[in-house]
């Protein structure tokens, strides 16, 4: 005989427990589905900004063999406003070094400082200014480091002021039968070293006089060009700091353009 309906409208305790259990299982299944969908969507979409930065970093590290030398070191480089007082500059390439490793390419102390990021490839070219009075070697050191390694080296340069130390000047590249034929270590007058953190590259430049004169008081481009600087040294007075910094800056800009938008600083 079928049971009569409960006139109070209540259900047996066992029925309520089963209802709560079913509801909990449904919620659990729905929640797991939402989480899985979120994770899958994240994997499919990715973090656009982070992915772009990683791609640009990797691309920059391959530029030494993926781009022709004329794109990395153009035959003529124009530096609008790069000279003292905002004067324009033009540099003409006079020599390109064979690409290779870093052996004997740096003084021992600078080589030791750069050692933690490794040396994958080194590219160098030497330029002269429009008057052929100054010569400047600009270099691109492609490292073996990841972004964290480059950031650590950049932080060390900043914290210890390594970019201003005359015992950490890069070496020039001289070539016979060019205005830079006599551009040796003793002729170094101004220099700059820039450790990039969004590309595995160290950009540097070192400048001297084209007549082969030696320099007793070399000056960092940073010190010679900072606002309000009143450096009485001959290199600073002759604008050699602007030569080094201006040319290195233009070569770095070209590198960033070829690597991709993620490495280009905001304008």
C-alpha positions in Angstrom: 0.0 0.0 0.0 1.6 3.4 -1.0 2.6 5.7 1.8 0.5 8.7 2.4 1.9 12.2 1.8 3.4 13.9 4.8 0.9 16.6 5.7 3.6 18.7 7.2 5.4 19.2 3.8 8.7 18.0 5.3 11.0 15.4 3.8 12.7 12.5 5.6 16.2 13.5 6.8 17.8 11.1 4.3 16.1 12.9 1.4 17.5 16.2 2.4 21.0 14.8 2.7 20.8 13.3 -0.8 19.6 16.6 -2.2 22.6 18.5 -0.7 25.0 15.9 -1.9 23.7 16.1 -5.5 23.9 19.9 -5.4 27.5 19.8 -4.1 28.5 17.4 -6.8 26.9 19.6 -9.5 28.8 22.7 -8.1 32.0 20.8 -8.0 31.7 19.7 -11.6 30.7 23.1 -12.8 33.6 24.7 -10.9 36.1 22.3 -12.2 34.9 23.0 -15.7 35.2 26.7 -15.3 38.8 26.4 -14.0 39.8 24.0 -16.7 38.3 26.4 -19.3 40.1 29.3 -17.8 43.5 27.5 -17.8 43.0 26.3 -21.4 42.0 29.8 -22.5 45.0 31.2 -20.9 47.3 28.7 -22.6 45.7 29.4 -26.0 45.7 33.2 -25.7 48.9 33.6 -23.7 50.2 36.8 -22.2 50.6 39.0 -25.3 53.0 41.4 -23.7 55.2 38.8 -22.1 55.2 36.6 -25.2 56.2 39.6 -27.4 59.0 40.5 -25.1 60.4 36.9 -25.1 60.1 36.8 -28.9 61.9 40.1 -29.3 64.6 39.0 -26.8 65.2 35.8 -28.8 65.2 37.7 -32.1 67.7 40.2 -30.9 70.0 37.4 -29.9 70.0 36.1 -33.5 70.6 39.4 -35.3 74.3 38.8 -35.6 73.7 36.3 -38.4 70.2 37.0 -39.5 70.8 40.6 -40.6 73.4 41.9 -43.0 76.2 44.1 -41.7 74.9 47.1 -43.5 71.8 47.0 -41.4 73.6 46.7 -38.1 76.4 49.0 -39.0 75.1 51.3 -41.9 77.7 52.8 -44.2 76.5 56.2 -43.1 74.9 57.1 -39.8 73.1 60.4 -39.2 72.9 61.8 -35.7 70.4 64.6 -35.7 71.1 66.7 -32.6 73.8 64.2 -31.4 76.6 66.8 -31.1 77.5 69.4 -28.4 74.7 71.9 -28.2 72.4 69.8 -30.2 74.5 70.0 -33.4 73.9 67.4 -36.1 76.5 64.7 -36.7 77.2 62.3 -39.6 79.5 59.3 -39.3 81.0 57.3 -42.2 82.0 53.7 -41.8 85.7 53.1 -42.6 86.2 49.5 -41.4 84.3 46.4 -40.3 86.0 43.8 -38.2 85.6 40.1 -39.0 82.8 38.8 -36.7 84.0 36.3 -34.1 84.6 35.7 -30.5 85.8 38.0 -27.7 89.3 36.6 -27.3 91.7 39.6 -27.0 88.8 42.0 -27.9 88.7 43.6 -24.4 91.2 44.6 -21.8 91.5 41.8 -19.1 89.6 43.7 -16.4 86.6 44.5 -18.7 86.6 40.9 -20.0 86.3 39.7 -16.4 83.4 42.0 -15.7 81.6 40.8 -18.9 82.4 37.1 -18.3 79.2 36.2 -16.4 77.0 36.9 -19.5 79.3 35.0 -21.9 80.3 35.8 -25.4 78.3 34.3 -28.3 79.5 36.7 -31.0 81.2 40.1 -31.3 80.6 42.5 -34.1 82.6 45.8 -34.5 82.9 48.6 -37.0 84.9 51.9 -36.9 83.5 55.2 -38.2 84.9 58.7 -38.8 83.1 62.0 -38.4 82.4 64.3 -41.3 85.6 66.2 -40.7 87.7 63.0 -40.4 89.0 64.4 -37.2 87.6 61.7 -34.9 87.4 57.9 -35.1 84.9 55.8 -33.2 84.7 52.0 -32.8 81.2 50.8 -32.0 80.6 47.2 -30.9 77.7 44.8 -30.4 78.5 42.0 -28.0 75.9 39.2 -28.3 75.9 37.4 -25.0 74.8 33.9 -23.9 72.8 35.2 -21.0 69.0 35.2 -20.3 67.1 38.3 -19.3 67.9 37.8 -15.6 71.6 37.6 -16.3 71.5 40.8 -18.4 69.5 42.5 -15.7 72.1 41.5 -13.1 75.0 42.8 -15.1 73.1 46.1 -15.9 72.4 46.5 -12.1 76.1 46.0 -11.3 77.1 48.6 -13.9 74.7 51.0 -12.3 75.4 50.3 -8.7 79.2 50.3 -9.0 79.5 53.0 -11.6 81.4 50.7 -13.9 80.5 52.8 -17.0 82.6 55.7 -15.7 85.8 53.7 -14.9 88.7 54.4 -17.2 90.1 51.0 -16.5 87.0 49.4 -18.1 87.2 51.1 -21.5 86.6 48.9 -24.5 89.3 48.5 -27.1 89.1 50.1 -30.5 89.2 48.4 -33.9 91.9 49.8 -36.2 92.3 48.9 -39.9 95.2 49.6 -42.2 94.9 52.3 -44.8 91.9 54.0 -43.1 91.7 57.1 -40.9 91.6 54.7 -38.0 94.9 53.0 -38.8 96.6 54.5 -35.7 93.6 54.1 -33.4 95.0 51.9 -30.6 94.6 51.5 -26.9 96.6 54.6 -26.0 94.5 56.7 -28.3 91.2 56.0 -26.5 89.7 59.3 -25.3 86.0 58.8 -24.6 83.8 55.7 -24.3 80.3 54.4 -23.4 79.1 50.9 -22.4 75.3 50.1 -22.4 74.1 46.7 -21.0 70.6 46.0 -22.5 68.1 44.2 -20.4 65.5 43.5 -23.1 68.1 41.9 -25.5 71.2 39.8 -24.9 73.4 42.5 -26.2 76.0 44.9 -24.8 76.5 48.0 -27.0 79.6 50.0 -26.6 81.6 52.7 -28.4 85.1 54.2 -27.9 86.4 57.4 -29.6 89.8 59.0 -30.2 91.4 61.5 -32.5 92.2 60.4 -36.1 95.7 61.9 -36.0 96.8 59.1 -33.6 97.5 61.4 -30.6 97.6 59.7 -27.2 95.2 60.6 -24.4 96.2 61.2 -20.8 92.7 61.9 -19.5 90.1 59.8 -21.1 86.5 60.6 -20.0 83.3 58.6 -20.0 80.7 59.8 -22.4 78.2 59.8 -19.5 80.3 62.3 -17.6 81.2 64.4 -20.6 77.6 64.8 -21.8 75.6 65.0 -18.7 73.6 68.2 -18.2 75.6 71.0 -16.6 78.9 69.1 -17.0 82.0 71.4 -17.1 84.7 68.9 -17.8 88.0 70.7 -18.6 89.6 67.7 -20.2 90.5 67.8 -23.9 88.2 64.9 -24.9 85.2 66.5 -23.3 86.0 70.0 -24.7 86.4 68.5 -28.2 83.0 66.7 -27.9 84.4 63.2 -28.1 81.9 62.1 -25.4 79.1 63.1 -27.8 80.8 61.2 -30.6 80.8 57.9 -28.6 77.4 58.3 -27.1 75.7 59.5 -30.3 77.0 56.7 -32.5 76.4 54.0 -29.9 72.8 55.3 -29.5 72.1 55.2 -33.2 73.4 51.7 -33.6 71.4 50.6 -30.5 68.2 52.1 -32.1 68.8 50.1 -35.3 69.3 46.9 -33.3 66.0 47.5 -31.5 64.1 48.2 -34.7 65.3 44.9 -36.2 64.5 43.0 -33.0 60.9 44.1 -32.8 58.6 46.6 -31.1 58.9 44.9 -27.6 62.5 46.2 -27.3 61.9 49.7 -28.6 61.7 52.3 -25.7 58.6 54.6 -25.7 59.1 57.7 -27.8 
